[in-house]
Amino acid sequence: MSLNDFILQPADAQRVLFGSAGKLGPQAFAQGLIAIVVVNLLIQFLTLVPGLGLIFGLIGIVVGLASIYAWVCIYSKRFHDAGKSGWMTVAAIFGVIVVAIIAGAVLMPVFGGSLTANAGMIGGTPGSVMASNLSSLIANAAVGYFVYRL
């Protein structure tokens, strides 16, 4: 297996990311999950750009809503492919939230971020963005791995 096996091709993006009907094999699931996570990580880092952070933050809200929909679609299709109910996606959402909270609680002090100091700011500090991105990456990788292996 090469790195290119995990890159979502533009021609397959609509089939993989949108619509919860049908099935999705492990490889296409991994491609979709990686694409969603990478786009969200990039948007969050772009919120740190001085002067443009607010614009990227607002764009990030729209991208975030679209990614939530795509995330639910790929998980639902993967569960269907594994012979499970698409409603198992709710358990996956809960799992990602729990793992992200635990990872964030551990990583936030390490990177010098604060959970409350940046309330009201879209971008936050570089430390809080790094901790948030890493906790999101860890949570999606952990839950995604178990769903990939179904």
Secondary structure, DSSP 8 states (H G I E B T S, - for coil): --GGGGS--HHHHHHHHS-SSS---HHHHHHHHHHHHHHHHHHHHHTTSTTTHHHHHHHHHHHHHHHHHHHHHHHHHHHHHTTS-GGGHHHHHHHHHHHHHHHHHHHHHHTT--SSTTTT-SS--HHHHHHHHHHHHHHHHHHHHHHHT-
